[in-house]
Amino acid sequence: MMNLFNFFSRPRTAPVARERLQLLLAHERALSGKSDLAAILQEEILAVIAKHIAIDREKVNVKLERDGTISTLEIDIEMPEAVLVRN
Amino acid sequence: MAKVLVVTSGKGGVGKTTSSAALGAALAQTGQNVVVVDFDVGLRNLDLIMGAERRVVFDLVNVVQGDAKLAQALIRDKRVETLSLLPASQTRDKDALTPEGVERVIDELRAKFDWIVCDSPAGIERGATLAMRHADMAVVVTNPEVSSVRDSDRIIGLLDSKTAKAEAGEKVEKHLLLTRYDAMRAARGEMLKVEDVLEILAIPLLGIIPDSEEVLRASNVGCPVTLHNPISAPARAYADAARRLMGEIIEVVTPIERKGLMSRLFGRKVA
C-alpha cells in the first residue's frame, strides 16, 4: 500500500527541468557572439573615464552577475584622492 | 546532387554514432549510395558499431594527408551493397585533420555518393567544427535531459555561424532527433516531453527514437539497428527518419517500447 502511495505522490521533476533550461538558454543566447560582454563593457567604460581622469587599470574591477531575470553590472574603480582635485 | 549530412550533438554519449550508422544504413536500403564518415579521430567507434573493425586498413587521416587514395580507405558494407564506411584514425590526434584536406575529401566523396553522413565527435572543438564545416543538413541528436538540450542549443548556434553555408549567408537545414525517449516517464512528468524540447530548441523534429534494449543488442553484434532488427521500435523510428530526410512527409508518432509486465515490474528482462 505504501508503494502504491509513493507511486502516485512522486514529484514531477520535468517541469522544473523545462523552466531551468528556458531561463538559462535565454541568457546564453543573448551572450553568444559577444563572447565576453563583461570584458567589452570594461574596455569601453574605461576608455570613457580615461578621457577625463588618469586611472590605474589594475584598480578597476568589472563584475557581471546574472540572477533569474535580472542582471547586474558592477564597476569598481579605485581612484586616488589626487585625481578628484582638479586644478 | 550529393547531400552532406552531419550528425552532431555537443554532448557525448547521446547516440551520435548509433544514429549515424542506423540512418546511413536506412538511407542505403532505399537504394541511395551512402558513405558514413567517422570524424572522431583518436576515438573511432563507427567501425565497431558497423561491424567493420577488422577490415580497417587506411583511414580518413591517411586520405586527408595524401598517404592513401580514397578508394583504398573506403570499406564496403557486407550487408547493404550501397553502404560504405570511411573510418577515423585510432592512433593520431584530432589536429591531424586540416580544413583544406577535409574539404578535398568531401568534394571527392560528393562525386561518388548521394549521401555523405558525417559522424561528429563530441564537444565543440576542432573535430566537431570540421565535421559540420561542409554540411548541407544537420541532425542534432538530443536526449530529453537538461545537459543534452543545453549542448544542442550551443551546437545549433555553431551550425548557424561556423559552417561554410552560414559564412556564405545560407542556412544549414537543421533537424532534431530525440533519442533515448521514454514515453511512460515523460507522461509521468519525470522526463522532458517532446514538446518541451521542441519549444526550447525550435528546430523541426526528424524523429523520436525510444529508449530500447534493441540498440545495445545491435551494437553488441556490430550491426546498425535498422538492419539488425528492422521491425523493432527504434529501427522503424530510424527508417522513418531516413525517409523524412529524403523529403517524404510522414507523421511523427511517439513510439512506445512494449515491455512485458514482468520486465516492467522488475526493470530487467526475465525468462
Boltz contact constraints between the chains, C-beta under 6 A:
constraints:
  - contact:
      token1: [A, 12]
      token2: [B, 189]
      max_distance: 6.0
  - contact:
      token1: [A, 13]
      token2: [B, 190]
      max_distance: 6.0
  - contact:
      token1: [A, 14]
      token2: [B, 189]
      max_distance: 6.0
  - contact:
      token1: [A, 14]
      token2: [B, 191]
      max_distance: 6.0
  - contact:
      token1: [A, 14]
      token2: [B, 192]
      max_distance: 6.0
  - contact:
      token1: [A, 17]
      token2: [B, 146]
      max_distance: 6.0
  - contact:
      token1: [A, 17]
      token2: [B, 192]
      max_distance: 6.0
  - contact:
      token1: [A, 18]
      token2: [B, 196]
      max_distance: 6.0
  - contact:
      token1: [A, 21]
      token2: [B, 146]
      max_distance: 6.0
  - contact:
      token1: [A, 21]
      token2: [B, 149]
      max_distance: 6.0
  - contact:
      token1: [A, 21]
      token2: [B, 200]
      max_distance: 6.0
  - contact:
      token1: [A, 25]
      token2: [B, 153]
      max_distance: 6.0
  - contact:
      token1: [A, 32]
      token2: [B, 157]
      max_distance: 6.0
